[in-house]
């Protein structure tokens, strides 16, 4: 079965967009919500994890886009 490059790129782009949106929403919650310090720290850890994942997926997306894999 042949992989449809366009579809795979669209899926990857949508996933990146969703990750970025999640990160932005968590940042807003951390900034604006009345959170206890421990809860804020937990969310900051999640944001850090998702930022790392976003960067990794962005590299993968760029490789897919430029190398066609």
SEMAR-9861 format. One record per residue (C-alpha): residue number from 1; x, y, z. Coordinates in pm, 1 decimal. Example, Ala and Ser with C-alpha at 12.3 -4.5 7.8 and 13.67 -1.06 7.14 Angstrom:
BEGIN
{r 1, {1230.0, -450.0, 780.0}},
{r 2, {1367.0, -106.0, 714.0}},
This chain:
BEGIN
{r 1, {0.0, 0.0, 0.0}},
{r 2, {138.2, 335.3, -105.1}},
{r 3, {157.5, 611.8, 152.7}},
{r 4, {-14.8, 932.2, 47.0}},
{r 5, {244.1, 1201.5, 125.0}},
{r 6, {-8.1, 1483.7, 112.2}},
{r 7, {-241.1, 1313.1, 361.3}},
{r 8, {43.9, 1228.8, 597.2}},
{r 9, {170.2, 1587.0, 586.4}},
{r 10, {-179.9, 1716.2, 657.4}},
{r 11, {-213.8, 1480.1, 955.8}},
{r 12, {125.7, 1587.6, 1088.6}},
{r 13, {42.6, 1956.5, 1041.9}},
{r 14, {-289.4, 1912.2, 1223.1}},
{r 15, {-115.8, 1731.1, 1508.8}},
{r 16, {139.7, 2014.4, 1537.1}},
{r 17, {-138.4, 2271.0, 1541.5}},
{r 18, {-323.9, 2079.2, 1812.5}},
{r 19, {-8.1, 2050.4, 2021.5}},
{r 20, {59.1, 2422.8, 1992.9}},
{r 21, {-300.5, 2504.5, 2081.5}},
{r 22, {-279.1, 2278.1, 2386.7}},
{r 23, {42.0, 2447.2, 2498.0}},
{r 24, {-113.8, 2791.2, 2455.1}},
{r 25, {-425.4, 2692.9, 2651.0}},
{r 26, {-218.7, 2550.7, 2935.0}},
{r 27, {-10.5, 2869.7, 2941.7}},
{r 28, {-330.3, 3073.6, 2976.5}},
{r 29, {-454.7, 2851.4, 3259.2}},
{r 30, {-121.3, 2884.1, 3440.2}},
{r 31, {-120.1, 3260.5, 3394.0}},
{r 32, {-484.3, 3344.0, 3463.4}},
{r 33, {-633.1, 3071.0, 3683.1}},
{r 34, {-635.2, 3074.1, 4060.0}},
{r 35, {-411.0, 2772.3, 4100.1}},
{r 36, {-225.3, 2651.6, 4401.6}},
{r 37, {151.6, 2652.6, 4354.0}},
{r 38, {176.5, 2275.0, 4333.6}},
{r 39, {-87.7, 2261.2, 4059.9}},
{r 40, {84.1, 2537.8, 3867.1}},
{r 41, {411.1, 2346.6, 3885.9}},
{r 42, {245.6, 2030.0, 3757.7}},
{r 43, {99.4, 2218.2, 3461.1}},
{r 44, {434.6, 2386.8, 3393.2}},
{r 45, {590.5, 2040.3, 3375.8}},
{r 46, {327.9, 1931.0, 3126.9}},
{r 47, {388.4, 2242.6, 2915.9}},
{r 48, {761.6, 2169.7, 2917.6}},
{r 49, {694.6, 1810.2, 2807.8}},
{r 50, {459.7, 1922.6, 2529.7}},
{r 51, {703.1, 2189.4, 2408.9}},
{r 52, {970.6, 1921.7, 2377.7}},
{r 53, {727.9, 1695.1, 2191.3}},
{r 54, {627.9, 1984.5, 1965.0}},
{r 55, {990.9, 2053.7, 1873.2}},
{r 56, {1053.2, 1685.4, 1799.7}},
{r 57, {740.8, 1656.9, 1586.9}},
{r 58, {826.6, 1977.9, 1401.7}},
{r 59, {1164.9, 1831.4, 1307.0}},
{r 60, {992.8, 1513.0, 1191.3}},
{r 61, {739.4, 1716.4, 992.5}},
{r 62, {1014.1, 1919.4, 824.6}},
{r 63, {1198.8, 1600.0, 734.3}},
{r 64, {880.0, 1450.3, 589.4}},
{r 65, {817.1, 1765.8, 391.2}},
{r 66, {1168.0, 1799.0, 250.6}},
{r 67, {1265.1, 1432.1, 210.9}},
{r 68, {929.9, 1286.4, 125.1}},
{r 69, {941.8, 1015.5, 391.4}},
